[in-house]
Amino acid sequence: MRYVVRFPVDDPELSALHAAAFEGELDVQPWAERLERWALTWVGAFSNDQLVGFVQVCWDGGAHAFVLDTAVHPDHGRQGIGKQLVLTAAEEARKAGCEWLHVDYEPHLKAFYEDACGFRPTDAGLLKLR
């Protein structure tokens, strides 16, 4: 497995990975444009040059960064790819000067983010805007 930071993004390829990982319909999104504009960094996991995992980190330009869109293709799950993606992204955020790395996750991902990746639970709030 090869992990690449800030790899050149192919919108259809990343959209297909996202759809497979989240069991959704394929809807090609402008990933490359969004990442260049809003992300501090992103990491791809590649198997034989095929994108099989992805995570991005957005930030506030200061101390806080945020993990988003952690995705591993179901055919490559349970191999430590997601953990390595998140840990690589965390190291990139640390090198950029961030002090805190935040992540929101659903209850079924608690063991992954807390036990495997080392996040600690905190109180947080959420406001639905649409």
C-alpha positions as CSV (number, residue, x, y, z in Angstrom):
1,M,0.0,0.0,0.0
2,R,1.3,3.4,-0.9
3,Y,0.1,6.6,0.9
4,V,0.4,9.8,-1.0
5,V,-0.1,13.3,0.6
6,R,-1.7,15.9,-1.6
7,F,-1.9,13.6,-4.6
8,P,-3.3,14.9,-7.9
9,V,-7.0,14.3,-7.6
10,D,-9.1,12.7,-10.3
11,D,-12.7,13.8,-9.6
12,P,-14.5,10.7,-11.1
13,E,-12.0,8.3,-9.3
14,L,-12.4,9.9,-5.9
15,S,-16.2,10.2,-6.4
16,A,-16.4,6.5,-7.2
17,L,-14.4,5.6,-4.1
18,H,-16.6,7.9,-1.9
19,A,-19.8,6.2,-3.4
20,A,-18.4,2.7,-2.7
21,A,-17.3,3.5,0.8
22,F,-20.5,5.2,1.8
23,E,-22.8,2.9,-0.2
24,G,-24.2,5.8,-2.1
25,E,-25.0,6.7,-5.7
26,L,-22.1,7.8,-7.9
27,D,-22.3,11.6,-8.2
28,V,-19.1,13.1,-9.6
29,Q,-18.1,16.0,-7.4
30,P,-15.5,18.7,-7.9
31,W,-13.1,17.2,-5.4
32,A,-9.9,18.7,-6.8
33,E,-11.2,22.3,-6.8
34,R,-12.7,21.9,-3.2
35,L,-9.5,20.4,-1.8
36,E,-7.2,23.0,-3.3
37,R,-9.5,25.8,-2.0
38,W,-10.4,24.4,1.5
39,A,-8.2,21.6,2.6
40,L,-5.0,21.9,4.6
41,T,-4.0,18.5,3.2
42,W,-5.4,15.2,2.0
43,V,-4.0,11.7,1.8
44,G,-4.7,8.9,-0.6
45,A,-4.0,5.1,-0.2
46,F,-3.1,3.5,-3.5
47,S,-2.9,-0.2,-4.3
48,N,-1.3,-0.9,-7.7
49,D,-2.0,2.8,-8.6
50,Q,-5.7,2.4,-7.8
51,L,-7.2,4.8,-5.2
52,V,-8.6,2.6,-2.4
53,G,-8.6,5.1,0.5
54,F,-8.9,8.8,1.2
55,V,-9.0,11.4,4.0
56,Q,-8.9,15.1,4.0
57,V,-8.1,17.7,6.7
58,C,-9.6,21.1,6.7
59,W,-8.6,23.8,9.1
60,D,-9.2,27.3,10.5
61,G,-5.8,28.6,9.4
62,G,-4.5,28.3,13.0
63,A,-4.6,25.8,15.8
64,H,-7.6,23.7,14.8
65,A,-7.9,21.1,12.0
66,F,-10.7,18.8,11.1
67,V,-10.8,15.3,9.7
68,L,-13.3,14.8,6.9
69,D,-14.4,12.1,4.4
70,T,-12.3,9.2,5.7
71,A,-13.1,6.5,3.2
72,V,-11.8,3.0,2.4
73,H,-13.1,0.9,-0.5
74,P,-15.0,-2.0,1.0
75,D,-12.8,-4.5,-0.9
76,H,-9.9,-3.2,1.1
77,G,-11.5,-2.8,4.6
78,R,-10.1,-4.1,7.8
79,Q,-6.5,-3.9,6.7
80,G,-5.4,-0.8,8.7
81,I,-5.7,1.5,5.7
82,G,-8.1,3.9,7.4
83,K,-5.9,4.1,10.5
84,Q,-2.8,4.8,8.4
85,L,-4.7,7.5,6.4
86,V,-5.8,9.3,9.6
87,L,-2.4,9.0,11.3
88,T,-0.7,10.3,8.2
89,A,-3.2,13.2,8.0
90,A,-2.7,14.0,11.7
91,E,1.1,14.2,11.2
92,E,0.6,16.5,8.3
93,A,-1.6,18.8,10.4
94,R,1.0,18.7,13.2
95,K,3.7,19.7,10.8
96,A,1.5,22.6,9.6
97,G,1.4,23.9,13.2
98,C,-2.0,22.8,14.2
99,E,-2.5,22.1,17.9
100,W,-5.8,20.2,17.8
101,L,-7.3,17.7,15.4
102,H,-11.1,17.3,15.6
103,V,-13.3,14.6,14.1
104,D,-17.0,13.9,14.2
105,Y,-18.1,10.3,13.9
106,E,-21.1,8.1,14.2
107,P,-21.4,5.7,17.2
108,H,-20.4,2.6,15.1
109,L,-17.0,4.3,14.4
110,K,-16.1,5.0,18.0
111,A,-13.6,2.1,18.3
112,F,-11.9,3.1,15.0
113,Y,-11.4,6.8,16.0
114,E,-10.8,6.4,19.7
115,D,-9.1,3.0,20.0
116,A,-7.3,2.7,16.7
117,C,-6.5,6.4,16.0
118,G,-6.2,7.8,19.5
119,F,-8.9,10.4,19.5
120,R,-10.5,11.1,22.9
121,P,-14.2,11.8,23.2
122,T,-15.4,15.3,23.9
123,D,-18.6,17.2,24.3
124,A,-19.6,18.9,21.1
125,G,-22.6,20.6,19.5
126,L,-24.1,20.4,16.1
127,L,-26.5,22.8,14.4
128,K,-28.4,21.6,11.3
129,L,-28.5,24.4,8.8
130,R,-30.5,22.8,6.0
